[in-house]
Amino acid sequence: MAPEGPLISSNLALMMEAAVAGLGFAAVFDGYVQPYLERGDLVEVLADWSETFDEPYLYYPSRRIPPSPLRAFVDFVQAQRRG
């Protein structure tokens, strides 16, 4: 399959909209795509080649006063998870 034009994105919402619209494939965490699969909006392809991974996890040394960049990143990831 040769796609007509590239769409490269790290924005989960954009990737999901594009995939649901039939514009291509989206490689995302299982937990994020499950509702789309259950509704029949998307179908899984290449299952034998995919690793199961529900969502990302962050591990860092301490929750007590993390550096500002780390706190900003944690807040960003939490906001993405809430959708």
N, CA, C and O atoms as CSV, one atom per row, in Angstrom:
chain,resi,resn,atom,element,x,y,z
A,1,MET,N,N,0.847,-1.170,0.000
A,1,MET,CA,C,0.000,0.000,0.000
A,1,MET,C,C,0.892,1.233,0.000
A,1,MET,O,O,1.802,1.342,0.822
A,2,ALA,N,N,0.645,2.131,-0.887
A,2,ALA,CA,C,1.405,3.374,-0.954
A,2,ALA,C,C,0.476,4.537,-0.637
A,2,ALA,O,O,-0.378,4.882,-1.453
A,3,PRO,N,N,0.631,5.154,0.552
A,3,PRO,CA,C,-0.251,6.275,0.894
A,3,PRO,C,C,-0.066,7.451,-0.046
A,3,PRO,O,O,1.020,7.656,-0.588
A,4,GLU,N,N,-1.120,8.218,-0.238
A,4,GLU,CA,C,-1.093,9.379,-1.127
A,4,GLU,C,C,-0.271,10.533,-0.564
A,4,GLU,O,O,0.435,11.203,-1.317
A,5,GLY,N,N,-0.344,10.775,0.728
A,5,GLY,CA,C,0.391,11.887,1.320
A,5,GLY,C,C,0.661,11.629,2.782
A,5,GLY,O,O,-0.097,10.919,3.443
A,6,PRO,N,N,1.718,12.192,3.283
A,6,PRO,CA,C,2.067,11.896,4.674
A,6,PRO,C,C,1.287,12.743,5.669
A,6,PRO,O,O,1.030,13.923,5.434
A,7,LEU,N,N,0.927,12.143,6.749
A,7,LEU,CA,C,0.426,12.850,7.921
A,7,LEU,C,C,1.191,12.256,9.092
A,7,LEU,O,O,0.974,11.104,9.468
A,8,ILE,N,N,2.068,13.033,9.654
A,8,ILE,CA,C,2.862,12.601,10.788
A,8,ILE,C,C,2.479,13.491,11.956
A,8,ILE,O,O,2.552,14.716,11.865
A,9,SER,N,N,2.071,12.866,13.055
A,9,SER,CA,C,1.602,13.651,14.188
A,9,SER,C,C,1.938,12.955,15.494
A,9,SER,O,O,1.961,11.727,15.568
A,10,SER,N,N,2.196,13.739,16.509
A,10,SER,CA,C,2.331,13.201,17.855
A,10,SER,C,C,1.116,13.594,18.694
A,10,SER,O,O,1.085,13.366,19.903
A,11,ASN,N,N,0.118,14.186,18.041
A,11,ASN,CA,C,-1.111,14.610,18.713
A,11,ASN,C,C,-2.105,13.458,18.655
A,11,ASN,O,O,-2.583,13.093,17.581
A,12,LEU,N,N,-2.413,12.888,19.817
A,12,LEU,CA,C,-3.266,11.708,19.866
A,12,LEU,C,C,-4.637,11.972,19.264
A,12,LEU,O,O,-5.150,11.146,18.508
A,13,ALA,N,N,-5.235,13.107,19.587
A,13,ALA,CA,C,-6.575,13.415,19.072
A,13,ALA,C,C,-6.568,13.492,17.547
A,13,ALA,O,O,-7.470,12.966,16.897
A,14,LEU,N,N,-5.568,14.136,16.981
A,14,LEU,CA,C,-5.462,14.242,15.522
A,14,LEU,C,C,-5.250,12.870,14.892
A,14,LEU,O,O,-5.859,12.556,13.869
A,15,MET,N,N,-4.399,12.063,15.489
A,15,MET,CA,C,-4.157,10.717,14.958
A,15,MET,C,C,-5.436,9.891,14.944
A,15,MET,O,O,-5.725,9.199,13.968
A,16,MET,N,N,-6.204,9.966,16.032
A,16,MET,CA,C,-7.426,9.179,16.118
A,16,MET,C,C,-8.466,9.686,15.121
A,16,MET,O,O,-9.139,8.882,14.475
A,17,GLU,N,N,-8.609,11.008,14.984
A,17,GLU,CA,C,-9.547,11.565,14.002
A,17,GLU,C,C,-9.183,11.123,12.593
A,17,GLU,O,O,-10.053,10.746,11.807
A,18,ALA,N,N,-7.900,11.171,12.280
A,18,ALA,CA,C,-7.451,10.792,10.941
A,18,ALA,C,C,-7.719,9.303,10.686
A,18,ALA,O,O,-8.176,8.936,9.604
A,19,ALA,N,N,-7.441,8.461,11.660
A,19,ALA,CA,C,-7.667,7.025,11.492
A,19,ALA,C,C,-9.159,6.725,11.336
A,19,ALA,O,O,-9.541,5.946,10.463
A,20,VAL,N,N,-10.000,7.329,12.166
A,20,VAL,CA,C,-11.452,7.114,12.081
A,20,VAL,C,C,-11.983,7.595,10.733
A,20,VAL,O,O,-12.916,7.008,10.185
A,21,ALA,N,N,-11.388,8.666,10.199
A,21,ALA,CA,C,-11.814,9.193,8.902
A,21,ALA,C,C,-11.301,8.348,7.740
A,21,ALA,O,O,-11.616,8.623,6.582
A,22,GLY,N,N,-10.513,7.323,8.049
A,22,GLY,CA,C,-10.023,6.439,7.003
A,22,GLY,C,C,-8.800,6.956,6.276
A,22,GLY,O,O,-8.519,6.534,5.155
A,23,LEU,N,N,-8.071,7.864,6.901
A,23,LEU,CA,C,-6.907,8.459,6.239
A,23,LEU,C,C,-5.621,7.682,6.445
A,23,LEU,O,O,-4.594,8.034,5.865
A,24,GLY,N,N,-5.652,6.640,7.251
A,24,GLY,CA,C,-4.439,5.849,7.446
A,24,GLY,C,C,-4.471,5.073,8.744
A,24,GLY,O,O,-5.527,4.837,9.330
A,25,PHE,N,N,-3.291,4.684,9.173
A,25,PHE,CA,C,-3.116,3.876,10.365
A,25,PHE,C,C,-2.673,4.757,11.524
A,25,PHE,O,O,-2.073,5.812,11.318
A,26,ALA,N,N,-2.972,4.320,12.741
A,26,ALA,CA,C,-2.496,5.001,13.939
A,26,ALA,C,C,-1.922,3.947,14.880
A,26,ALA,O,O,-2.589,2.963,15.200
A,27,ALA,N,N,-0.712,4.153,15.311
A,27,ALA,CA,C,-0.084,3.271,16.293
A,27,ALA,C,C,-0.182,3.968,17.647
A,27,ALA,O,O,0.559,4.908,17.934
A,28,VAL,N,N,-1.118,3.485,18.479
A,28,VAL,CA,C,-1.372,4.114,19.774
A,28,VAL,C,C,-1.489,3.041,20.850
A,28,VAL,O,O,-1.596,1.851,20.551
A,29,PHE,N,N,-1.465,3.474,22.092
A,29,PHE,CA,C,-1.597,2.554,23.213
A,29,PHE,C,C,-2.986,1.918,23.219
A,29,PHE,O,O,-3.978,2.558,22.870
A,30,ASP,N,N,-3.037,0.663,23.618
A,30,ASP,CA,C,-4.292,-0.089,23.647
A,30,ASP,C,C,-5.387,0.642,24.410
A,30,ASP,O,O,-6.527,0.705,23.952
A,31,GLY,N,N,-5.053,1.187,25.555
A,31,GLY,CA,C,-6.045,1.843,26.386
A,31,GLY,C,C,-6.705,3.027,25.714
A,31,GLY,O,O,-7.869,3.323,25.980
A,32,TYR,N,N,-5.975,3.709,24.845
A,32,TYR,CA,C,-6.525,4.873,24.154
A,32,TYR,C,C,-7.445,4.474,23.004
A,32,TYR,O,O,-8.407,5.187,22.714
A,33,VAL,N,N,-7.175,3.371,22.356
A,33,VAL,CA,C,-7.921,3.002,21.156
A,33,VAL,C,C,-9.101,2.074,21.450
A,33,VAL,O,O,-9.957,1.881,20.588
A,34,GLN,N,N,-9.158,1.506,22.640
A,34,GLN,CA,C,-10.186,0.522,22.966
A,34,GLN,C,C,-11.615,1.007,22.704
A,34,GLN,O,O,-12.403,0.258,22.127
A,35,PRO,N,N,-11.983,2.232,23.106
A,35,PRO,CA,C,-13.359,2.677,22.829
A,35,PRO,C,C,-13.691,2.713,21.336
A,35,PRO,O,O,-14.819,2.412,20.944
A,36,TYR,N,N,-12.726,3.075,20.512
A,36,TYR,CA,C,-12.933,3.120,19.059
A,36,TYR,C,C,-13.125,1.713,18.495
A,36,TYR,O,O,-13.924,1.508,17.582
A,37,LEU,N,N,-12.389,0.749,19.043
A,37,LEU,CA,C,-12.532,-0.641,18.598
A,37,LEU,C,C,-13.893,-1.189,19.020
A,37,LEU,O,O,-14.559,-1.873,18.242
A,38,GLU,N,N,-14.304,-0.889,20.250
A,38,GLU,CA,C,-15.586,-1.397,20.751
A,38,GLU,C,C,-16.777,-0.845,19.957
A,38,GLU,O,O,-17.764,-1.548,19.741
A,39,ARG,N,N,-16.677,0.418,19.524
A,39,ARG,CA,C,-17.758,1.019,18.733
A,39,ARG,C,C,-17.708,0.597,17.267
A,39,ARG,O,O,-18.665,0.817,16.524
A,40,GLY,N,N,-16.607,-0.003,16.852
A,40,GLY,CA,C,-16.468,-0.397,15.459
A,40,GLY,C,C,-15.959,0.723,14.570
A,40,GLY,O,O,-15.969,0.599,13.346
A,41,ASP,N,N,-15.509,1.828,15.183
A,41,ASP,CA,C,-14.950,2.936,14.406
A,41,ASP,C,C,-13.605,2.573,13.788
A,41,ASP,O,O,-13.239,3.079,12.727
A,42,LEU,N,N,-12.881,1.696,14.459
A,42,LEU,CA,C,-11.565,1.250,13.988
A,42,LEU,C,C,-11.473,-0.258,14.100
A,42,LEU,O,O,-12.206,-0.881,14.868
A,43,VAL,N,N,-10.577,-0.833,13.337
A,43,VAL,CA,C,-10.271,-2.258,13.441
A,43,VAL,C,C,-8.775,-2.405,13.632
A,43,VAL,O,O,-7.985,-1.601,13.138
A,44,GLU,N,N,-8.403,-3.444,14.357
A,44,GLU,CA,C,-6.981,-3.691,14.594
A,44,GLU,C,C,-6.377,-4.395,13.389
A,44,GLU,O,O,-6.977,-5.312,12.828
A,45,VAL,N,N,-5.196,-3.963,12.998
A,45,VAL,CA,C,-4.450,-4.623,11.930
A,45,VAL,C,C,-3.064,-4.973,12.462
A,45,VAL,O,O,-2.560,-4.333,13.385
A,46,LEU,N,N,-2.466,-5.983,11.877
A,46,LEU,CA,C,-1.126,-6.431,12.254
A,46,LEU,C,C,-1.019,-6.790,13.730
A,46,LEU,O,O,-0.003,-6.504,14.365
A,47,ALA,N,N,-2.055,-7.412,14.279
A,47,ALA,CA,C,-2.071,-7.765,15.702
A,47,ALA,C,C,-0.893,-8.657,16.084
A,47,ALA,O,O,-0.346,-8.527,17.179
A,48,ASP,N,N,-0.504,-9.554,15.194
A,48,ASP,CA,C,0.614,-10.456,15.490
A,48,ASP,C,C,1.939,-9.709,15.608
A,48,ASP,O,O,2.905,-10.249,16.148
A,49,TRP,N,N,1.997,-8.484,15.112
A,49,TRP,CA,C,3.229,-7.705,15.113
A,49,TRP,C,C,3.208,-6.611,16.182
A,49,TRP,O,O,4.139,-5.811,16.276
A,50,SER,N,N,2.154,-6.580,16.978
A,50,SER,CA,C,2.004,-5.511,17.970
A,50,SER,C,C,2.233,-6.031,19.376
A,50,SER,O,O,1.847,-7.150,19.714
A,51,GLU,N,N,2.860,-5.208,20.179
A,51,GLU,CA,C,3.016,-5.505,21.597
A,51,GLU,C,C,1.853,-4.879,22.355
A,51,GLU,O,O,1.432,-3.768,22.032
A,52,THR,N,N,1.333,-5.573,23.349
A,52,THR,CA,C,0.273,-5.031,24.180
A,52,THR,C,C,0.885,-4.073,25.191
A,52,THR,O,O,1.818,-4.422,25.915
A,53,PHE,N,N,0.348,-2.865,25.227
A,53,PHE,CA,C,0.860,-1.845,26.147
A,53,PHE,C,C,-0.277,-0.870,26.394
A,53,PHE,O,O,-0.616,-0.076,25.515
A,54,ASP,N,N,-0.866,-0.920,27.574
A,54,ASP,CA,C,-2.058,-0.136,27.868
A,54,ASP,C,C,-1.836,1.363,27.846
A,54,ASP,O,O,-2.616,2.087,27.228
A,55,GLU,N,N,-0.805,1.844,28.496
A,55,GLU,CA,C,-0.548,3.273,28.578
A,55,GLU,C,C,0.846,3.507,29.125
A,55,GLU,O,O,1.455,2.601,29.694
A,56,PRO,N,N,1.353,4.714,28.954
A,56,PRO,CA,C,2.693,4.997,29.479
A,56,PRO,C,C,2.663,5.188,30.998
A,56,PRO,O,O,1.651,5.585,31.574
A,57,TYR,N,N,3.761,4.903,31.604
A,57,TYR,CA,C,3.945,5.138,33.029
A,57,TYR,C,C,5.198,5.962,33.214
A,57,TYR,O,O,6.176,5.786,32.487
A,58,LEU,N,N,5.176,6.848,34.167
A,58,LEU,CA,C,6.336,7.667,34.479
A,58,LEU,C,C,6.897,7.231,35.821
A,58,LEU,O,O,6.157,7.093,36.795
A,59,TYR,N,N,8.179,7.017,35.869
A,59,TYR,CA,C,8.862,6.684,37.108
A,59,TYR,C,C,9.909,7.752,37.358
A,59,TYR,O,O,10.738,8.035,36.492
A,60,TYR,N,N,9.872,8.336,38.532
A,60,TYR,CA,C,10.869,9.327,38.896
A,60,TYR,C,C,11.132,9.217,40.393
A,60,TYR,O,O,10.308,8.667,41.124
A,61,PRO,N,N,12.274,9.734,40.862
A,61,PRO,CA,C,12.742,9.450,42.214
A,61,PRO,C,C,11.820,9.874,43.361
A,61,PRO,O,O,11.700,9.140,44.342
A,62,SER,N,N,11.176,11.020,43.267
A,62,SER,CA,C,10.420,11.498,44.409
A,62,SER,C,C,9.289,12.408,43.952
A,62,SER,O,O,9.423,13.131,42.965
A,63,ARG,N,N,8.177,12.367,44.673
A,63,ARG,CA,C,7.076,13.287,44.378
A,63,ARG,C,C,7.242,14.591,45.146
A,63,ARG,O,O,6.524,15.557,44.887
A,64,ARG,N,N,8.146,14.628,46.053
A,64,ARG,CA,C,8.379,15.846,46.822
A,64,ARG,C,C,9.124,16.860,45.976
A,64,ARG,O,O,10.285,16.648,45.626
A,65,ILE,N,N,8.494,17.914,45.661
A,65,ILE,CA,C,9.071,19.048,44.935
A,65,ILE,C,C,9.873,18.621,43.698
A,65,ILE,O,O,11.093,18.782,43.666
A,66,PRO,N,N,9.191,18.075,42.678
A,66,PRO,CA,C,9.922,17.711,41.456
A,66,PRO,C,C,10.370,18.970,40.713
A,66,PRO,O,O,9.770,20.031,40.887
A,67,PRO,N,N,11.409,18.870,39.892
A,67,PRO,CA,C,11.838,20.018,39.089
A,67,PRO,C,C,10.685,20.503,38.202
A,67,PRO,O,O,9.849,19.705,37.779
A,68,SER,N,N,10.644,21.780,37.928
A,68,SER,CA,C,9.552,22.380,37.141
A,68,SER,C,C,9.323,21.703,35.798
A,68,SER,O,O,8.172,21.444,35.446
A,69,PRO,N,N,10.382,21.402,35.024
A,69,PRO,CA,C,10.134,20.736,33.732
A,69,PRO,C,C,9.476,19.366,33.900
A,69,PRO,O,O,8.611,18.992,33.107
A,70,LEU,N,N,9.877,18.623,34.919
A,70,LEU,CA,C,9.265,17.317,35.159
A,70,LEU,C,C,7.806,17.487,35.563
A,70,LEU,O,O,6.947,16.746,35.085
A,71,ARG,N,N,7.512,18.442,36.428
A,71,ARG,CA,C,6.133,18.688,36.853
A,71,ARG,C,C,5.266,19.066,35.649
A,71,ARG,O,O,4.126,18.614,35.533
A,72,ALA,N,N,5.810,19.895,34.755
A,72,ALA,CA,C,5.067,20.296,33.558
A,72,ALA,C,C,4.792,19.085,32.669
A,72,ALA,O,O,3.700,18.955,32.115
A,73,PHE,N,N,5.771,18.207,32.534
A,73,PHE,CA,C,5.596,17.021,31.699
A,73,PHE,C,C,4.554,16.078,32.303
A,73,PHE,O,O,3.709,15.548,31.583
A,74,VAL,N,N,4.609,15.869,33.617
A,74,VAL,CA,C,3.627,15.012,34.289
A,74,VAL,C,C,2.224,15.583,34.100
A,74,VAL,O,O,1.287,14.843,33.798
A,75,ASP,N,N,2.077,16.891,34.275
A,75,ASP,CA,C,0.767,17.529,34.067
A,75,ASP,C,C,0.280,17.359,32.634
A,75,ASP,O,O,-0.906,17.121,32.405
A,76,PHE,N,N,1.185,17.480,31.672
A,76,PHE,CA,C,0.835,17.309,30.264
A,76,PHE,C,C,0.344,15.879,30.003
A,76,PHE,O,O,-0.686,15.692,29.355
A,77,VAL,N,N,1.062,14.882,30.495
A,77,VAL,CA,C,0.675,13.488,30.260
A,77,VAL,C,C,-0.668,13.204,30.916
A,77,VAL,O,O,-1.506,12.519,30.331
A,78,GLN,N,N,-0.884,13.717,32.116
A,78,GLN,CA,C,-2.176,13.505,32.772
A,78,GLN,C,C,-3.308,14.149,31.992
A,78,GLN,O,O,-4.390,13.572,31.883
A,79,ALA,N,N,-3.078,15.325,31.453
A,79,ALA,CA,C,-4.112,16.008,30.643
A,79,ALA,C,C,-4.410,15.201,29.387
A,79,ALA,O,O,-5.570,15.104,28.989
A,80,GLN,N,N,-3.400,14.622,28.755
A,80,GLN,CA,C,-3.599,13.809,27.555
A,80,GLN,C,C,-4.433,12.572,27.874
A,80,GLN,O,O,-5.288,12.173,27.084
A,81,ARG,N,N,-4.182,11.971,29.028
A,81,ARG,CA,C,-4.925,10.775,29.415
A,81,ARG,C,C,-6.406,11.084,29.634
A,81,ARG,O,O,-7.264,10.252,29.341
A,82,ARG,N,N,-6.703,12.266,30.142
A,82,ARG,CA,C,-8.090,12.648,30.378
A,82,ARG,C,C,-8.799,12.979,29.075
A,82,ARG,O,O,-10.028,13.007,29.014
A,83,GLY,N,N,-8.008,13.230,28.027
A,83,GLY,CA,C,-8.577,13.477,26.711
A,83,GLY,C,C,-9.078,14.841,26.545
A,83,GLY,O,O,-9.587,15.186,25.479
